[in-house]
Amino acid sequence: MKNPLLLVLLLGILVLNANADKYAGEFMYVGAGARALAMGSAYSAVADDITAGYWNPAGLVQNRNKSIAFMHSERFGGLISYDYLAYSQEFNSDVYAVSLFRTDAGKIADTSNLQWHDTGSDGVFGEDGSGAPGDSGNDDYDQNDNPSGTEGNGEWDPGEELIYDEGRITWNSAADNALYLSWGRALNEKLSVGVSSKLIYRKLMDYSAWGVGFDAAIRWNVTEAFAVGINMQDVFGTYMFWNTGTTESVSPTAKMGTSFTWPVSRFHSVITFTADGDFRFEGREFATQYSIPEAGISLDTHTGVELLVKDTVGLRIGSNEGNMTAGLGFSISFAGHPVSIDYAWVTHDQLDNTHRVSVGVGL
C-alpha cells in the first residue's frame, strides 16, 4: 500500500508551487450522482458505483456490471442547468467508464454594440467650464493635454447614458463541457488504483477554450467495515487554452476520505458513515472553510450518513462545506435490470437550494 500512496502524493507535490488561477476549475466540482451529493459529497472512500469515475476512479472495480447513469439539475433558481451522463463496463478484469458533464448558463445578452452619449463622467456635453450648465471639471479628452479625460474618448465610461436599442443586442451562450475517461484496477482484494483523464471545452460568448487534465486515485479496504480513499484531482495541473491566447491552470486538489459501515442485521439494514476533506493549494482564503494563507492551503469538509434498508431504500443526510444536504433513493428491478433512482436536496447559505435527481441502470 505504501508505494502507490506515496506515488500519488508525490505527483501532487510536484505542482504545488506552480502558478494557478483561483476558481478556474469550479465547474468541475459540482459532483456526480444524487446519492453522493445527498451524503454531503463525502464519497471518495465509498465510490462503489458508476459515479466513481468522478469521485474516485479506483472504486470502479466495486461494480463490474455494465452500467449507465444520468443526472439533471437546475441550479441557482434555474439560472444554470447541469447534466451528467456516464457509461461503464469491465474489460480484461479492469473497469472503464466514460462520463460527460455539461454546465449551461443559457443565452446571455451581448450589449457591447450598444451606442452611448460620449458626455464624459459628468454626463453633460460641452467644453469644460463654458458649455451647458453643469458641465464642469476637467473631463474633456485630449490625447496630449488630458489623456485620462472621458468626454469624447470614444469609450463608454460610468455616468454616460446608454442608448437602448434592441436591434443592437445579440445573444450568445456560455457552457462548460468535461469528458472523463476513467480506468480502475484491483491490485489485490483490498487495494485498487484508478486514473481519469479529462478533456475540457469551454465557451463564453465568442470566446472558447480547450483543456486537458488527469486525476489519480487509490482506494484501500482496511477491513471489511473500514475503507480509505484518496483522489488527487488535476494531479499534474489542468490547463485550459483560450482562443484569446490566455492560458488558465487549475492546481491539484487532494480529496481524502474514509468510510465505515455498520450492519444492523436485526433490521436488515446497513449504516454507512463517511467523511472527506478537500485540500487545495491555490491560495483560497475566503471562499473556503479553513485556510492557512501563508502557505496557500485551504480545506473544505464533507460528511454524510446513509441508512440502507434491505438493499432497496436509502435514507441520507450530510454536510457539504457546512451546508446541509439530504436525500433518498430506491433500488428496483425493471425488465430484469437493476435500476436506482436517487434524489438529493443541496442547500446553500447564500444562493438558492438545489434539487438533483439521478438514475442508474445495470445492463
BELQUIQUI-V795759 format. One record per residue. N is the residue number from 1. SS is DSSP state (A for helix, B for strand, O for the rest). PSI is psi as a letter, one per 20 degrees, with the letter a starting at -180 (999 if undefined). OMEGA is omega in degrees with one decimal (* if undefined). Layout:
BEGIN
n=N ss=SS psi=PSI omega=OMEGA
n=N ss=SS psi=PSI omega=OMEGA
END
This chain:
BEGIN
n=1 ss=O psi=h omega=-173.1
n=2 ss=A psi=g omega=-175.3
n=3 ss=A psi=g omega=177.8
n=4 ss=A psi=h omega=-179.4
n=5 ss=A psi=g omega=-179.7
n=6 ss=A psi=h omega=179.7
n=7 ss=A psi=g omega=-179.4
n=8 ss=A psi=g omega=-178.6
n=9 ss=A psi=g omega=-178.9
n=10 ss=A psi=h omega=177.3
n=11 ss=A psi=h omega=178.2
n=12 ss=A psi=h omega=-178.1
n=13 ss=A psi=h omega=-178.6
n=14 ss=O psi=h omega=-174.8
n=15 ss=O psi=j omega=-176.8
n=16 ss=O psi=h omega=-177.2
n=17 ss=O psi=j omega=178.9
n=18 ss=O psi=q omega=177.0
n=19 ss=O psi=p omega=179.8
n=20 ss=O psi=q omega=179.5
n=21 ss=O psi=p omega=-179.7
n=22 ss=O psi=p omega=171.9
n=23 ss=O psi=j omega=180.0
n=24 ss=O psi=h omega=-178.3
n=25 ss=O psi=k omega=-175.1
n=26 ss=A psi=h omega=-177.5
n=27 ss=A psi=i omega=179.3
n=28 ss=A psi=j omega=-177.1
n=29 ss=A psi=j omega=-176.9
n=30 ss=O psi=h omega=176.7
n=31 ss=O psi=r omega=-177.6
n=32 ss=O psi=p omega=175.5
n=33 ss=O psi=p omega=-177.8
n=34 ss=A psi=h omega=178.2
n=35 ss=A psi=g omega=-179.7
n=36 ss=A psi=g omega=-177.7
n=37 ss=A psi=h omega=177.6
n=38 ss=A psi=h omega=177.7
n=39 ss=O psi=k omega=175.5
n=40 ss=O psi=j omega=-176.7
n=41 ss=O psi=k omega=175.1
n=42 ss=O psi=n omega=-167.2
n=43 ss=O psi=i omega=-174.2
n=44 ss=O psi=h omega=179.2
n=45 ss=O psi=i omega=177.4
n=46 ss=O psi=f omega=170.6
n=47 ss=O psi=m omega=-176.0
n=48 ss=O psi=k omega=179.3
n=49 ss=O psi=a omega=-174.5
n=50 ss=O psi=h omega=-179.4
n=51 ss=O psi=i omega=176.4
n=52 ss=A psi=h omega=176.7
n=53 ss=A psi=h omega=176.5
n=54 ss=A psi=g omega=-171.1
n=55 ss=A psi=g omega=-179.2
n=56 ss=O psi=n omega=-175.3
n=57 ss=A psi=i omega=176.1
n=58 ss=A psi=h omega=-179.7
n=59 ss=A psi=i omega=-179.8
n=60 ss=A psi=h omega=-176.3
n=61 ss=A psi=i omega=179.0
n=62 ss=A psi=i omega=177.2
n=63 ss=O psi=o omega=-174.1
n=64 ss=O psi=j omega=177.5
n=65 ss=O psi=q omega=171.5
n=66 ss=O psi=p omega=-175.7
n=67 ss=B psi=q omega=169.3
n=68 ss=B psi=q omega=179.8
n=69 ss=B psi=q omega=179.3
n=70 ss=B psi=q omega=175.5
n=71 ss=B psi=q omega=176.2
n=72 ss=B psi=q omega=174.9
n=73 ss=B psi=q omega=173.8
n=74 ss=B psi=o omega=-173.7
n=75 ss=B psi=q omega=172.7
n=76 ss=O psi=l omega=176.9
n=77 ss=O psi=k omega=178.7
n=78 ss=O psi=j omega=-178.9
n=79 ss=O psi=h omega=-175.3
n=80 ss=B psi=p omega=175.2
n=81 ss=B psi=q omega=-177.2
n=82 ss=B psi=p omega=-178.0
n=83 ss=B psi=q omega=-179.9
n=84 ss=B psi=p omega=179.0
n=85 ss=B psi=p omega=-176.0
n=86 ss=B psi=q omega=175.6
n=87 ss=B psi=q omega=178.4
n=88 ss=B psi=q omega=174.8
n=89 ss=B psi=r omega=178.3
n=90 ss=B psi=q omega=176.2
n=91 ss=B psi=o omega=-179.3
n=92 ss=O psi=l omega=175.2
n=93 ss=O psi=i omega=173.3
n=94 ss=B psi=r omega=179.1
n=95 ss=B psi=p omega=-178.5
n=96 ss=B psi=q omega=179.4
n=97 ss=B psi=q omega=173.5
n=98 ss=B psi=p omega=-177.8
n=99 ss=B psi=p omega=179.3
n=100 ss=B psi=p omega=179.0
n=101 ss=B psi=p omega=177.4
n=102 ss=B psi=p omega=172.9
n=103 ss=B psi=p omega=-173.3
n=104 ss=B psi=p omega=178.5
n=105 ss=B psi=j omega=177.9
n=106 ss=B psi=b omega=-177.9
n=107 ss=B psi=p omega=-179.7
n=108 ss=B psi=p omega=-179.2
n=109 ss=B psi=p omega=175.3
n=110 ss=B psi=o omega=-177.3
n=111 ss=O psi=j omega=-175.8
n=112 ss=O psi=i omega=-180.0
n=113 ss=O psi=j omega=177.3
n=114 ss=O psi=q omega=176.0
n=115 ss=B psi=r omega=-179.7
n=116 ss=B psi=r omega=174.4
n=117 ss=O psi=o omega=-175.0
n=118 ss=O psi=m omega=-173.6
n=119 ss=O psi=i omega=-174.6
n=120 ss=O psi=r omega=-173.6
n=121 ss=O psi=h omega=-179.3
n=122 ss=O psi=i omega=175.9
n=123 ss=O psi=j omega=-176.4
n=124 ss=O psi=p omega=175.4
n=125 ss=O psi=q omega=170.7
n=126 ss=O psi=r omega=179.2
n=127 ss=O psi=p omega=-176.3
n=128 ss=O psi=p omega=173.9
n=129 ss=O psi=i omega=-177.6
n=130 ss=O psi=j omega=-178.6
n=131 ss=O psi=b omega=-179.1
n=132 ss=O psi=q omega=178.0
n=133 ss=O psi=p omega=-179.6
n=134 ss=O psi=i omega=178.6
n=135 ss=O psi=o omega=-174.9
n=136 ss=O psi=a omega=179.3
n=137 ss=O psi=b omega=-177.6
n=138 ss=O psi=m omega=-177.0
n=139 ss=O psi=j omega=178.0
n=140 ss=B psi=p omega=-177.9
n=141 ss=O psi=p omega=172.4
n=142 ss=B psi=p omega=-173.8
n=143 ss=O psi=h omega=-176.8
n=144 ss=O psi=g omega=-173.1
n=145 ss=O psi=h omega=-177.8
n=146 ss=B psi=m omega=-176.3
n=147 ss=O psi=i omega=179.2
n=148 ss=O psi=j omega=178.7
n=149 ss=O psi=q omega=-175.2
n=150 ss=O psi=h omega=179.6
n=151 ss=B psi=p omega=179.2
n=152 ss=O psi=j omega=-179.1
n=153 ss=O psi=i omega=178.6
n=154 ss=O psi=j omega=178.5
n=155 ss=O psi=q omega=174.8
n=156 ss=O psi=p omega=179.5
n=157 ss=O psi=q omega=177.2
n=158 ss=O psi=p omega=-178.5
n=159 ss=O psi=i omega=179.3
n=160 ss=O psi=q omega=-173.8
n=161 ss=O psi=p omega=175.5
n=162 ss=B psi=q omega=175.1
n=163 ss=B psi=o omega=-175.1
n=164 ss=O psi=p omega=179.4
n=165 ss=O psi=o omega=-177.0
n=166 ss=A psi=h omega=179.9
n=167 ss=A psi=i omega=179.2
n=168 ss=A psi=i omega=179.3
n=169 ss=O psi=p omega=175.4
n=170 ss=B psi=r omega=-177.1
n=171 ss=B psi=p omega=-179.7
n=172 ss=B psi=a omega=-173.4
n=173 ss=B psi=r omega=173.8
n=174 ss=B psi=o omega=-176.6
n=175 ss=B psi=q omega=176.0
n=176 ss=B psi=p omega=-179.8
n=177 ss=B psi=p omega=177.8
n=178 ss=B psi=p omega=177.6
n=179 ss=B psi=o omega=178.7
n=180 ss=B psi=p omega=172.8
n=181 ss=B psi=o omega=-167.6
n=182 ss=B psi=q omega=-179.7
n=183 ss=B psi=p omega=177.3
n=184 ss=B psi=q omega=179.7
n=185 ss=B psi=p omega=175.2
n=186 ss=B psi=p omega=177.3
n=187 ss=O psi=h omega=174.3
n=188 ss=O psi=a omega=-176.1
n=189 ss=O psi=h omega=-175.2
n=190 ss=O psi=h omega=-171.5
n=191 ss=B psi=p omega=175.7
n=192 ss=B psi=q omega=179.6
n=193 ss=B psi=r omega=179.7
n=194 ss=B psi=r omega=-179.9
n=195 ss=B psi=q omega=171.1
n=196 ss=B psi=p omega=170.8
n=197 ss=B psi=q omega=-174.0
n=198 ss=B psi=p omega=173.7
n=199 ss=B psi=p omega=-170.2
n=200 ss=B psi=p omega=172.1
n=201 ss=B psi=p omega=-179.1
n=202 ss=B psi=q omega=178.3
n=203 ss=B psi=p omega=177.2
n=204 ss=B psi=o omega=-176.5
n=205 ss=O psi=c omega=-178.8
n=206 ss=O psi=j omega=-176.7
n=207 ss=B psi=q omega=-179.9
n=208 ss=B psi=q omega=-179.2
n=209 ss=B psi=q omega=172.4
n=210 ss=B psi=q omega=-179.2
n=211 ss=B psi=r omega=178.8
n=212 ss=B psi=q omega=179.1
n=213 ss=B psi=r omega=-177.5
n=214 ss=B psi=q omega=169.2
n=215 ss=B psi=q omega=176.5
n=216 ss=B psi=p omega=-169.7
n=217 ss=B psi=q omega=171.1
n=218 ss=B psi=q omega=172.5
n=219 ss=B psi=p omega=-174.1
n=220 ss=B psi=o omega=172.2
n=221 ss=B psi=n omega=-178.1
n=222 ss=O psi=g omega=173.6
n=223 ss=O psi=a omega=177.1
n=224 ss=O psi=h omega=-175.3
n=225 ss=O psi=i omega=-171.3
n=226 ss=B psi=p omega=-179.7
n=227 ss=B psi=q omega=178.3
n=228 ss=B psi=p omega=177.1
n=229 ss=B psi=p omega=176.8
n=230 ss=B psi=p omega=177.3
n=231 ss=B psi=o omega=176.1
n=232 ss=B psi=n omega=-179.6
n=233 ss=B psi=p omega=-179.0
n=234 ss=O psi=l omega=-167.8
n=235 ss=O psi=h omega=177.4
n=236 ss=O psi=j omega=-169.7
n=237 ss=O psi=p omega=178.3
n=238 ss=B psi=p omega=-173.8
n=239 ss=B psi=p omega=178.0
n=240 ss=B psi=p omega=-174.0
n=241 ss=B psi=o omega=-178.1
n=242 ss=B psi=q omega=179.5
n=243 ss=O psi=i omega=174.5
n=244 ss=O psi=i omega=-175.6
n=245 ss=O psi=i omega=179.4
n=246 ss=O psi=q omega=176.7
n=247 ss=B psi=p omega=174.9
n=248 ss=B psi=q omega=177.8
n=249 ss=B psi=q omega=178.4
n=250 ss=B psi=p omega=-179.2
n=251 ss=O psi=r omega=-178.6
n=252 ss=O psi=q omega=169.9
n=253 ss=B psi=p omega=176.9
n=254 ss=B psi=o omega=179.8
n=255 ss=B psi=o omega=-176.5
n=256 ss=B psi=p omega=-177.5
n=257 ss=B psi=r omega=175.3
n=258 ss=B psi=q omega=175.0
n=259 ss=B psi=q omega=179.5
n=260 ss=B psi=p omega=179.5
n=261 ss=B psi=p omega=-177.6
n=262 ss=B psi=o omega=178.3
n=263 ss=B psi=p omega=174.3
n=264 ss=B psi=n omega=-171.2
n=265 ss=A psi=h omega=-178.0
n=266 ss=A psi=h omega=-179.3
n=267 ss=A psi=j omega=179.8
n=268 ss=O psi=l omega=-174.1
n=269 ss=B psi=r omega=174.8
n=270 ss=B psi=p omega=176.2
n=271 ss=B psi=p omega=178.3
n=272 ss=B psi=p omega=174.7
n=273 ss=B psi=p omega=-177.2
n=274 ss=B psi=q omega=-179.9
n=275 ss=B psi=p omega=178.5
n=276 ss=B psi=q omega=170.2
n=277 ss=B psi=p omega=177.5
n=278 ss=B psi=o omega=178.5
n=279 ss=B psi=p omega=179.9
n=280 ss=B psi=q omega=-171.9
n=281 ss=O psi=k omega=-177.7
n=282 ss=O psi=j omega=173.5
n=283 ss=O psi=k omega=176.6
n=284 ss=O psi=p omega=178.1
n=285 ss=O psi=h omega=-172.1
n=286 ss=O psi=h omega=-178.9
n=287 ss=O psi=l omega=-179.9
n=288 ss=O psi=r omega=-179.8
n=289 ss=O psi=g omega=-177.0
n=290 ss=B psi=q omega=179.4
n=291 ss=B psi=q omega=170.8
n=292 ss=B psi=n omega=-173.2
n=293 ss=O psi=h omega=-176.6
n=294 ss=O psi=h omega=-178.5
n=295 ss=O psi=i omega=-178.7
n=296 ss=O psi=k omega=-177.1
n=297 ss=B psi=p omega=176.6
n=298 ss=B psi=r omega=-178.4
n=299 ss=B psi=p omega=170.7
n=300 ss=B psi=p omega=-174.4
n=301 ss=B psi=q omega=178.5
n=302 ss=B psi=p omega=176.4
n=303 ss=B psi=q omega=179.9
n=304 ss=B psi=q omega=176.5
n=305 ss=B psi=p omega=176.2
n=306 ss=B psi=p omega=171.6
n=307 ss=B psi=o omega=-179.6
n=308 ss=B psi=o omega=-176.1
n=309 ss=B psi=o omega=176.4
n=310 ss=O psi=k omega=-179.9
n=311 ss=O psi=k omega=-174.5
n=312 ss=O psi=g omega=-176.1
n=313 ss=B psi=p omega=178.5
n=314 ss=B psi=p omega=175.3
n=315 ss=B psi=p omega=-171.2
n=316 ss=B psi=q omega=175.4
n=317 ss=B psi=q omega=-178.8
n=318 ss=B psi=a omega=177.7
n=319 ss=B psi=p omega=179.9
n=320 ss=B psi=o omega=-178.0
n=321 ss=O psi=k omega=178.2
n=322 ss=O psi=i omega=177.9
n=323 ss=B psi=p omega=-176.3
n=324 ss=B psi=q omega=173.0
n=325 ss=B psi=q omega=178.2
n=326 ss=B psi=r omega=178.5
n=327 ss=B psi=a omega=177.9
n=328 ss=B psi=r omega=-179.3
n=329 ss=B psi=q omega=178.9
n=330 ss=B psi=p omega=174.8
n=331 ss=B psi=p omega=-177.6
n=332 ss=B psi=r omega=174.9
n=333 ss=B psi=p omega=-179.7
n=334 ss=B psi=o omega=-179.0
n=335 ss=O psi=k omega=178.5
n=336 ss=O psi=j omega=-179.7
n=337 ss=B psi=p omega=175.7
n=338 ss=B psi=p omega=-178.6
n=339 ss=B psi=p omega=176.3
n=340 ss=B psi=p omega=177.6
n=341 ss=B psi=p omega=-174.6
n=342 ss=B psi=q omega=178.8
n=343 ss=B psi=q omega=177.8
n=344 ss=B psi=p omega=174.0
n=345 ss=B psi=o omega=-175.2
n=346 ss=B psi=o omega=-178.5
n=347 ss=O psi=r omega=176.9
n=348 ss=O psi=p omega=-174.4
n=349 ss=O psi=i omega=-178.9
n=350 ss=O psi=h omega=-178.5
n=351 ss=O psi=r omega=-178.3
n=352 ss=O psi=q omega=174.7
n=353 ss=O psi=q omega=-176.9
n=354 ss=B psi=p omega=174.7
n=355 ss=B psi=p omega=-178.2
n=356 ss=B psi=p omega=179.8
n=357 ss=B psi=p omega=177.1
n=358 ss=B psi=q omega=179.4
n=359 ss=B psi=p omega=175.3
n=360 ss=B psi=q omega=-178.1
n=361 ss=B psi=p omega=173.0
n=362 ss=B psi=p omega=-175.4
n=363 ss=O psi=999 omega=*
END
